[in-house]
Amino acid sequence: MKLVIHLLTIVLISTACEGVGQSWMIYEPDTAMLAKAYETYREASIRHRRFKHADIEPLILKRQGSEVFEVTKLGVSVLKKPIYQLRYGNGPKRVMLWSQMHGNEPTATMALMDLFNFLEASGDGMDSIRNLLKSKTSLYFIPMLNPDGADVYTRRNAMDVDLNRDARSGATVEGRILINAAETVDPDYGFNLHDMHIYYNMPGTPTPVTIALLAPAYNAEREVNDVRGDAMKIAAGINQLLQGYVPGGVAKYDDTYSPRAFGDNFQTWGTRTVLIESGGYKGDPEKQFIRKLNFMAILNALIEIAQGSYAQYDIETYKSIPYSDAKLSDVLLRHVSVSRDSMEYTVDLSINRNERTVDRDYYVQSSISDVGDLGENFGYTELDAVGLHFMPGKIYPKVYDHLDEVSLAQAMELLRQGYCAIQLAKMPEGRFHGLPLVAFSEQAPSAASPHLGRAANFFLAKEGKPVYAVVNGYLIDLSTTPRETFKNYVQ
């Protein structure tokens, strides 16, 4: 979709809403201008996903006493970390946005920090947008609802409860904070901001679901009333915007009703609620591009809520968005030849690189996630391995004192000789490394095997000579020098 009208251009659109002709003056967003706003106001202090409560708290507290935001401490988490609400505007339409109720789902929190910078700015040619939001809406932001989970990058809170399954009972302090905030604000609109795993794909394609949208059900029958219908129209507008950046990369999230979930309950409480789930995008491991999409989608949706222009979208347009599938993996190897017990057979292998958090960084720990006929599955990286044979790797006999004794060129030469692992004389203090090798100190890696759940460390060989290496789930073409960043860890 190419929009040629500038962000601040006013156009008259006439539309029919529920059979009654309505007209309004609206701002028609230009995606280039929204993108420029993001680049201008992106919060530079946050560049990676594993930021902590201590990183965003100063960004919130510096706005105390400002003329733009009203900052309120709503309460504290289980581990006594403050949870804040920021209010912007004094308009009649009340909008509540909450992020990171799952601690390891930080993308929207980053985008909210960027949005705060935009909202408090002025004199850049976009003050008409700010004035529109100030006069028509009251925005209530609750960033990082689960600070304890965020600090250790885990889904649940310090009570080991999934906050998004606590709307009914309010047993957690964080869940009760959100319930109380909803009762106080009584929002007309809500945005439930999440991340989902990166292995969702658009049905029948290798395209990852970059953003999934949902107007949650308010009952088990998944009926559509005026409240949910409006949420569907808002989501349809978001989809239209995003198609210009990730064409064919937006899906619907599963709308099965959950009586414990906050999105479903907000919808039941009469709040027009939209779920935004940030998924995957190839080459964006820290989700900085998806952060940009969140900023643009949220800002555009708030503009459309302020002026009521979301009513131009049709519920059927929302319904036509496909549901996400889950047939994507990091690596998919097709037609791998395997020998076992004098048997020869051919299988497809899918491999996932599972992240393991260490403070502000992470390493990956790979495993074979599926074996067999995976003709309907896909990978971020795929290889048709016809004519290539599964071959276990060897441990290089020399014991190294330090990792820096091995260069990338030397590592590649070891791989070409069929060695996939090296041993270190002692465990290093800094265990992260970027070599395309398995490095260990005390416990040698187990023998490679093309079986479900096994570590993905092996070769694909032709006539006994390695052609590709798979090291901790990374597929490496041995005829070239890899440019990929390897997130490995000394075992």
N, C-alpha and C positions, 0 to 999 in steps of 0.2 A: 504494500500500500504506500503510495507516494502522496504526501500531503504538501500542498504548495502554498497554503495560506499561513502567514506567520502567526506565532503564538498569541500575539496581542491583537490580531486582526479580528474585528467584530463582524460576524455575518449573521444574517437572519435566516433561521431555519424554521420551516413550518412542518409540523408532524401531527400525526394522530395518536392519541394516548387513550387506550381503552374506549375507542370509538368517539372520543370527543376531540375536535380539532383544537390544537394548542399551538401557540407561537411563542418563541422566546429569543432574546438576543444572547448569543453564546460566543465564547472564545473557541475557535477551532484550532487545536494544537498542531504545531509543526514539529515533527519528531526531531528535526535537526536542532530546533531551539531547545527542546527538552534535553537533548543530549548535551548541548552546550551548557545548559544550566547545571547538569550533573558534573561535567568536567570542571566548571568554575567553582562549584561549592562542595566537591568531594572532600570528605574529612581525611586529610593527609596523614593523621597520626594512626589511622587504622588501615593496615595493608594486608593483613592475613586473618584467617578465620578464627584462630585460637586466641583472640583477645580475651581479657578478663574484666570482671566488674570494676577493678581499679583503673582500667583504661577508659571506660566510658563514664564513670562517676564524675571526674573533673569536667567532662564535656557537658554534663547535665548541670552541675552545681555552678558553673561559670555563668549560667543564665538566670540564676536567682537574682531577683531584684531588677531584672531587665524590663523594659517597656513592652517587649514582644511576647515573652513567655511568663507564665505563672507556674512555678515549680513547687510541687507538693510531695512530701514524703508520705507514701501510703502505708508504710509498715516496713518490717524487716523479714528476711528469709529465715529459714531454720537456723542457719549459721550466722544470723544477725547482720546480714548485709542489707543496706537500705534499698528499697524498691520505690522508684519515683514515678510521678506522673507529671507531664508537661502539658500545659494548656495553651492553645493559640487561638485567638479570635473570640468574638462575642456574638456570633450570629445565631440564628434560631435553630439551625440544623446541627445536631450534636453527633459527632463522629468519634468513635473510640477505636484506637489501633493498638494492638499489643503484640510484642515479638518475644521470641526466645523463651517461651514457656518450656521448651525442650532445650537444655543447655548446649547441645551440640548442633543447634540449628540457628546459626548467627547471621545469615545473609541479610535478612530484613533489618536487623539491628544496625548493621553498617549503613544501609540505605536511609534509615531514620536519622542517623547522625548527619548524613549529607543533607537531608531534607531540613533539619533544624538550621543548618548554615544558610540554606536558601531562604527560609522563611524570615530570618532575622536580617537579611541583607536589604539593600535599597539602592536606588539610583542606577540601576543596570538596565533600564528599559522594561523590567518585568514587575514593576510595582503595582500595575493594574491587577495582576494575578493575585498578589498578596492582599491587596485591598478587597478583591472579590472574596477571598477565603476569610478574611477578617470579618467582613460584614455579613456574610451569608452562613458561615459555619462556626462552630466551636469545636476545635480539634483537641482530643484528649489522647496523648501518647503515653503508653507504658512500655518502655524499652527494657528488655532483659527481665522478664518476670521471674526467671529461674537463675539467679546469680550464682547459687551454689553449684548447680549443674554446669553452668558456663565456665566456672573456674577450673573444673576438672574435665571439661568437654565430654559430658555424658548426658544422656537423654533425661534421666529422672532427677528428682530433687534429692536433698540430703536425707529424706525419710525413705528414699527408694520408691517413691510413688510417681507415676506418670501424671503430671499436672493436667494433661488434657483428658484425663479420665476421672477428674475430681469435681466436675461442675455440679453433679447431683448431691454429693455428700459434703463437699467443702471441708474435707478432713485435713488438708494441708494448709499451712499458714499462707502460702502463696496463692493457692486456689481460693481461699477465703478473701484475700486481698482483691483479687479480680472480681469475685462475686460482689463484694462491698462496693467496689468502684462502679460496677455496672448498675447497682441499685441506686447509687448516688447520682450518677450522670444520667441514667435512663437514656442511653444513646439511641438515635434514630438509625444510625449506620454503624457497622463494625467491620474491622479488618483483622482477621486471624492469620498471623504471619508466621510461616513455617519453612523448614527445608525438608525435602524427602531424599531418599537415596538416589544415587546417580544411575541406577540400573533400570529405570523405567524407560521404555521406548514407545514411540508412536506405533500403533498397531500395524504389523506387517512391514515395518521399515526399520533400518538401523539408526534412524534419527532419534537421539535422546529427547526425552521430555524435559525441556529447559524450564518451563513454568507450567504447573498444573493449577487450574482454577476450580473452585467449587462454590456453589450456592447451597450450603448444607440443608439437609432435610430437617423439617421440624416435627415430623411424625414418622412412624414406621411405614406408612403407606407412601411416603415420599410425595405427598400432594403439593400442589403449587397454589399458594394463596397470594395476596397482594404483596406481602412482605418478602416472601421468597422470590416471587416474580420480579420485584425490583432488584433484588440481589443478582438474579440471573442477567438482567439488563446491564447492570454495572460490570459484571464479569464479561459480558459480550463486548462491551466497550474496551475493556482491558485487552481482550483477545485481539480485537481489531488493531489496536496500537502495536502489540507485540509481533503481529505477523510481519510487520515491516522490518523486524530485526531477526526473528527466528521463524521464518516461514515454515509452516508444517511442524513446528516444535512446541506447540501449546496443546495441552490435553485437559480433559476433565478428571478430577480426582474422584475416587469411589464415593458415591453418595448414600451408601447404606447408613441408615439412621442409627446413631449411638446415643442412648439416653444419658450417658456419662460425659459426653464430649462437650466442650465449651461452645464450639461453633454451632452445633445443633441446638443447644440450649439458648444461646443468644437469639437464634432464629425463632425459637419458640417464644422467647420473651418479647418478640415484636421488633427486634433489631434487624435491619436488612444487612445480612452478614455475608461477607465474601472471604473465602479461604484462598490464600496465595501460597503455593508450595514451590520453593526453589529447588530445581532438580539438577541436571547435569548439562554440561556443554564442553565439547572436546577442546582441550587446550586451555581450560580454565579451572585448574585444580583448586585455586583459592577463591573461586566464585566472584571475581571482581567484575567480569562482564555481566554476570547475573545480578550482582549488586546494582549495576547501572540500570538494568531492566526493571528491578524493583523500584528504584527511585522514580523512573519515568512513569511506570504503571500506576504507582500510588499517587503521584502528583497529578497525573491526568485524571484519575478517578475522582480525586478530591475536587478538581475543577468542575467535573461533570456533575458531581453531587451538588456543589454550590449553586450552579446555574440550572439544575434540573434536567440537563440535556441528555442524561443517560436514558431518559424515557424514549429517545429516538430509536433505541435498539429493540430488537424483537426477541422475545423469549425463545422462539424457535431457532434463532441464530445461536443462542447459548446451547440449546439442546443438540445442535448439529456438531458441536465440538466433540471429537472422539474421546472416549475414555482411554487412559493410559494403559499400556501393557507392561509386562515385566520380563522381557526376554533378552535383556542386554547384559553383557559382561565386559570386563576390561579387555580381555583377549579371547578370540574365538579361533581355534585351529580346526580346519575342516580336513577330513580324509587323511588322518594320521595313521600310518602303518605301524602295527604293534606285533611283537612276537612274545608269546608266553606259553610255556610248557609245550613246546613244539607246535603251537597253534599260531597261525597268522591271521590277523583280522584288521579291519579298518574302523576307526571311530572318530567322532568329533570331540574335541575337548574345549570346555569353557573354563576360563581362569578369572578369578577376582583378586584384586589387591586390597586387602582389608587394612584400614588405617588403625594404628596404635598410637595414642597420644602420649607424649612426654612433655609436660609443661606447655610451652608455646609452640612446640614442633611435633612432628609425627614421623613414624616410619611405616612401611607397609609390610604385611605378612601375608604372603600369597597362598592360595590353595586352589586346587582343581574343584570347580563348583558344579560341573556336570560332565557326564560321559555318555556317549551314544550317538544316536541320530538327532542332531541339533539343527536340522534343516530350516526350522522356523525361528531360530535364535540368531542373535547378532552380537558383534563386539565393537567397542570403540576402535580396536585394532583387529583386523581379520587377516588370515592367511589360508589360502588353499594349499594344503601340504601334500597334494598328490605326488607320489614318488619319493616322499620323505619318511624316514623311519624314526620312531621314538628310540632315543639312545640315552641311557643314564650318563651322568657326568662323573668325573674323577676329582679327587682331592690332590692338589699339587703337593709333592713330597717335601718341598722346602718350607720351613717354619720361619715366618717373618717376625721381626721385632716390632715393627710399626707399619701401619697402613700406608704411610707416605712413602714407603719403599717401593710401592707398586703404582706406576703411572697408568693412565687410561690406555695408552698404547700397549703397555705390557699386559694389562688385563685382557685386552682384545686378543693378544697373541696366545695367552693361556687358553682362552675360550676356543680359539681355532685349533688348539691341540687337544681339545676335549676335556680340559680342566675347568670346572665351574666353581670350585671352592678353594680357599686358602686358609691356613691356620696361623694365628698370631701367638707369640710366646706368652703373652699375658693380656688380660682384658684391658683395653684402653679406657682412659677416663672419659673421653668423648667417643661415644659408641656409634653415633651417626656416621655414615659414609656414603659417598656417591659413586663408588666403583661398581661396574657391572659384574660383580662376583659375590658369592656367598662367603662371608668372612666370619670365622669362629675362633674362639680361644680354647674352650674346654670341651664342649660337646659337639661332636661332628654331626653334620646334617645326615638325616636318614637317607637310605638309598632311594633313588627316584623310582616312581611307579605311576603308571597312567590310571590311577584309581581315584575315586571320589574322596575329597577331603585331604589328599596328600599335597605336600608342598610342591609348588610348581618350579622345580629346578631340574632341567634336562636339556637335551639337544634334539634337534631334528636333523638327521643325517642322510646323506646320499652315498651309497656304496661305502659306508663306514666312516665317511668324512663329515664333520659337523658343517652344516650350512646355516642353520639358525640356532641361537641359544635362547632358552627361556630361563631367566635368572630372577628368582623371587617374583615371578609373574610378569616380568618385562620381556617382551619379544625383541630380540636383537639380531639384526641381519649382519652376519659375520663378514660380509664383503664390503662393509662400509664402517665408518666411525660414527657411533651413535651421538646424537645431540640431546637426547632426553635427559632430564634430571632424575637420577635414581635416588629414591628415598629408602635406603637400606640401613641396616643396624647390625652391629657385631653381635653374634649369638654367644 
